[in-house]
Amino acid sequence: MLGINPLETFATIPHELAVFLIAMLPSLELSAAIPAGIGGWHLPWWKVYLLAVSGSLVPGIAILLFIEPIANILRRHSKIMNRFFTWLFEKTRKDFYAKHEKWGNAALLFFVAIPLPLPGSGMWSGALAAWLFGIPFHKAFPMLFGGILFAGVIATAITLGVFSFL
């Protein structure tokens, strides 16, 4: 998880804003924002859920809308960025391909929601996968949104100890 402690890193800003910002960060996303808000800062679970889901949507929407033109510019003007995007695209295709073959566009929902604690899942990867597989915004966004809502429920339930009996 990027090697940072969200509670320490975001301690000096209002906790509600911190939850929102942590949810926007790749790798951290909901799996760090929700425990930080509920367990670390003792905010109401419903407020944390809404802030974290909202924060997670920001990069997803931005990726869906802006990754194509940005990637094209960077790849044309930088060999390093061309290599980076090639690596990133290959990794995302590899992680998502089998799921997309089996489930179609609905795989985005599962890709974002189900493997919550695993690296390479979440809104960032889901939005990037949607773009790489040519899924248009109007079809990708509802799947990503549903996935992030479900992931938020899972993260909130785990944080509140709902699954502690397992």
N, C-alpha and C positions, 0 to 999 in steps of 0.2 A: 504494500500500500504506500508507495512513494517514499517510504522511510520517514514520514513525519508523524508527529502526534498532534491530531487535530485540536485536542483540548488545550495544548500549550501554544500551538501556532496561531490559533484564532482567539486566544483568551482576552485580547484587548479590544475586541469589537463586540457590539451587541450580539448576544447568543443566537437570537433569531436570524440575524444576517449571517452569522457564522454557519449555521445549519444549511442555509440556502447556498452559500458559497462552497462548502465542503461537498454538497451534492453535485455541484457542477464539475468537480475535479475528476479526471480520469483515474481509474483504479479505486479511488475512495468512494465516490458516488454515495448511494443510499446506505451501503454496508458500513460506512463510517459516520455519515451525517446523522442517521437515526440513533445509533447508540450514543454518540456524543451529545445530542440534544436531550435525549431522555435520561440516559444514565449519568452523563457527565455534568450537564447543566440543569437537570431536573425540570425541564420544560414540559408542559402537558403533551401527552403522546399525540393527540390529534393535531396540535399546532406543528409539532415536529414533522409528522407525516405530510401535512400540506406543504410546509416549507421545503422539505426534502424532495418531494415529487416535483414541485414547481421549479426548484433549482436544477433538478436533473433534466427537465424538459428544455432548458435554455440551450445547452450544447447540442442536444439532439436536433432541435429545429435549425440551429445555425449550421450544423454539419449537412443536413439535408438540403438546405438552401444554398450554401456557399462553398462547399468543398470542391465542386467541379471547377469553377473558375480559378479558385486559389491554387488548387493542385496543378492545373495546367500551366499557370504562370510560373509557379515555383519549379516545376519539372523542366520547363523550357530554359530557365535562367540559372539553374544550379545543378551541377552533377551530384552533389551531396544530397540535395533534396530529391532528385530523381531516384537515387538509390534508396533513400528513406521511404519514399512513397511506394516504390516497387516492393520493398520488404514488407511494408505495412499491408499493402493490398494482397500479397501472397499469403501472409499470415491470416488475415481476416477471411479470405476465400477458403483457406484450408479449414479454419474453425467452423465456418458457417455452411459450407457446400453440402455436406451430407444432410444437415437439418433442412436446408432449403429444398433439396431433392425430395425428401420425404413429406414435408408439410407445406410446401409452397410459401406464399407470403406470410402465412400464419406462423411460420418458423421464427419470424422476428419477435413475436410475442413471447414464445418460449425461450428464445435466445437471450432476451432481456430479463425475463422474470425468473426462470427456473434455476439456473446455476448461479444463484445470487453471490455466494462467497468466492466463486472461482475467478481468477484473473482472465480477462478477455471476454467477459460477459458484461452486460449493462448497456446503458443508453449510448455511450460513445461507440462501442463496438457494433451495437445494433444499427445505429444510424449509418455508420460507415459500411456495414454489410449491405444495407438497403441500397445505398448509392452504388456500391460495386456490382450488385446484381441487377441494377437498372430498375429498381422498384420505385415508381413515381411517388412523390410526396403524398398525394391524396390517398394512396394505398398504404404507404409505409407508416405515416404518422399515427393512424388509429391503432396499428399493431404495436408500435413502440410505446404509445401512451398506455394501452392496456397492459403491456408488459411491465412498465414502470409502476403502474398502480398496484399490480400484483406483487412485484418485488418489494414495494413499500410495505404492503401488508405482511409479507414474510419477515422482513427486517424488523418491523415494529413488534410482531408477535414474538420473535426470538428475543429481542431486547427486553420485552416485558416479562419474559420467562414463561410464556404460554407453552412452549415445548420442553420445559425443564423436566417434565415427567419422563421424557424419552431417555 
